[in-house]
Amino acid sequence: MKLKIRGEANRFKHPTMLRGDAPFLGATVKQWDQAIVGNMERTLAEIKRHAALSPKRDVNTATTFDLASYAGRRLANRK
């Protein structure tokens, strides 16, 4: 017995791109995008810049014993 499909979800075949000024749930698409995503691109660039400028961790002088320190010491002693 073969199952018959009564209909297809045509709405998913061709998604619609909304313009920034299109109304959506009481606000514009641009306002929703800003509320959800915010300034993520600028924030990620700032995090990357801070990571590049921050002092690098030295495994040999680490005062805390954690997994990264342990693994780093083991790998440093291994040649």
Secondary structure by P-SEA (a helix, b strand, c coil): cccccccccccccbbbbbccccccccccaaaaaaaaccaaaaaaaaaaaaaaacbbbbccccccccaaaaaaaaaaacc
